[in-house]
Amino acid sequence: MPELPEVETITRQLNRKTKGLIIKDVWFGWVKLLRGRISQQEFKKTIINRTILGVNRQGKNIIINLSGGWSCLIHLKLTGRILVGSEEFIKQDPYIHFKLKLSNQTYLALSDLRKFARILLEKTDKVKDLKEIKELGLNPLAKDFTFKNFENSLNKKRRGKIKEVLLEQNIIAGIGNIYASEILWAAKVNPLKDVQELTLLEKKRIYQNIKKVLIKAVEFKGSTVADKMYQDTEGKFGNYASKLRAYHQEKCFRCKGQIKRIVQKGRSTFYCPKCQKE
Ligand SMILES: [Zn+2]
């Protein structure tokens, strides 16, 4: 699933490529993609001839703000991709389920192999009240992601293993399975440790490495791992996979010991038992 660095990369590219353009046409190839109370027909009527004012990210959601006070939300879920380009470029992808034709003759298209992605249309001033947005925790790239706010957010959890807590979108928004393993490896914290048992020093290291790992991953345009699922809006792979130090690695980059894989709440966790002692 695309996580903060991948969704941030897509959002920045969308801003660069589509800001100021007008939506000329809409096409749906998969009915269930559109969620919420607005029908496909209403969706089309509402957004055709609107201008894209800008695109932002909230957690793993992409929000396209349109003229007339409307916003279009996209969540890529497991295998969603957004592509921007010419008709020929878009046609190369066999899993396109949604297309917007833009005023410069390019397309903004959604591809999704597994069909879990979703689109919502909402009034811009109501976006913050949507369940998906309202319940989001801290944004690690925002100015208010201070150590104090991070600690307060962690304290909302009475119990819970730190790896599992890092995945909870209402605590910190945007971290998924890849970066949770990477952050804890960098912070030298055992993923099985309960949040209430973390020392101040460990919390500080986790906080610092959330920022460090995610900022660096954005810089490298995200991670495309072995499944090759993640691609940016140009169909290019992210370059952070070569920087991964724990996730799906065999040897620890630091101590050369064996990386261990365990399953936590059905998801794989990778860590170094030597560097990340209990
Ligand atoms: Zn190690």
Boltz pocket constraint, residues with backbone or C-beta under 6 A from the ligand:
constraints:
  - pocket:
      binder: B
      contacts: [[A, 252], [A, 253], [A, 254], [A, 255], [A, 256], [A, 257], [A, 272], [A, 273], [A, 274], [A, 275], [A, 276]]
      max_distance: 6.0
